[in-house]
Amino acid sequence: DADGGWFHGPISREEAEAKLKYQPAGCFLVRSGRSHNGFTISWRSPRSTKPVKHVIVDQPRPGAFQLRHARIVHASMDDLIHHHKKEPVTDVPSDVLGSSLRSN
């Protein structure tokens, strides 16, 4: 897969949470937004209070991807994912992306 297998299509928030619930921390998937146009990254957090988190990916213009409320704009979803394997997705240092949950 060109997307590394991380794209799961138009699944709901609840479906994403069920798929990620028992995965290791950092495991993630990308899904189509249902409440908005675009994409959402869902990932397994190391924190037990909220084990699966979600963040909207905005596309301010064609060929531009950025996390909602973030300043850095990436040229592709792959670039954005690669960046957040090193830099946290939220303000919590341990909220980094790890391996992707492969779609079937």
C-alpha positions in Angstrom: 0.0 0.0 0.0 1.2 3.5 -0.8 -0.3 4.6 2.5 1.5 2.0 4.5 -1.8 0.3 5.3 -2.8 3.0 7.8 -5.9 4.2 5.9 -9.1 2.5 7.0 -11.7 4.5 5.1 -14.9 5.9 6.4 -15.1 4.1 9.8 -16.7 5.7 12.8 -15.0 7.0 15.9 -16.4 4.0 17.8 -15.1 1.5 15.2 -11.6 3.1 15.4 -11.7 2.8 19.2 -12.7 -0.9 19.0 -9.9 -1.6 16.6 -7.3 0.2 18.7 -8.4 -0.7 22.2 -6.1 -3.6 22.8 -3.2 -2.5 20.6 0.1 -1.2 22.0 0.6 2.5 22.8 1.3 4.5 19.7 -0.6 2.2 17.3 -2.7 4.3 14.9 -5.0 4.4 11.9 -6.2 7.2 9.6 -9.9 7.3 8.7 -12.2 9.5 6.7 -14.0 12.1 8.7 -17.7 11.6 9.2 -18.5 14.9 10.9 -16.2 16.8 8.6 -14.5 16.6 5.2 -11.0 15.2 5.4 -9.2 12.8 7.7 -8.9 11.9 11.4 -5.9 10.2 13.0 -7.0 7.8 15.8 -4.2 6.4 18.0 -3.7 4.3 21.2 -2.5 6.5 24.0 -0.3 5.2 26.8 -2.7 6.8 29.3 -5.4 4.6 30.7 -7.9 7.4 31.3 -8.4 7.9 27.6 -6.9 4.9 25.8 -7.8 6.0 22.3 -7.5 9.6 21.1 -8.5 11.3 17.9 -7.3 14.4 16.1 -8.6 16.0 12.9 -6.3 16.6 10.0 -7.0 19.9 8.3 -6.2 20.6 4.6 -5.9 24.3 4.4 -5.1 24.0 0.6 -4.4 21.2 -1.8 -1.2 19.3 -0.9 -1.2 20.7 2.6 -1.9 18.7 5.8 -1.8 19.8 9.4 -3.3 18.7 12.7 -6.1 20.8 13.9 -4.7 23.6 16.1 -1.1 22.9 15.0 1.2 25.3 13.2 3.3 23.0 11.1 2.0 22.3 7.6 3.1 19.1 5.9 3.2 18.3 2.1 1.6 14.9 2.5 -0.2 12.7 5.1 3.0 10.5 5.1 5.1 13.5 6.0 2.7 14.4 8.8 2.7 10.8 10.2 6.5 10.5 10.0 6.8 13.8 11.9 4.5 12.7 14.7 6.4 9.4 15.1 9.1 11.7 16.7 7.0 14.7 17.9 3.9 14.3 20.1 0.5 14.7 18.5 -0.7 16.6 21.6 1.0 18.5 24.4 1.6 15.2 26.1 5.2 14.0 25.3 4.2 10.3 25.2 1.5 10.9 22.6 3.6 9.9 19.6 2.6 7.7 16.7 4.1 4.2 16.5 3.2 1.4 14.1 0.1 1.6 12.0 -2.8 -0.8 12.4 -3.0 -2.3 8.9 -6.3 -2.2 7.1 -7.7 -5.4 5.7 
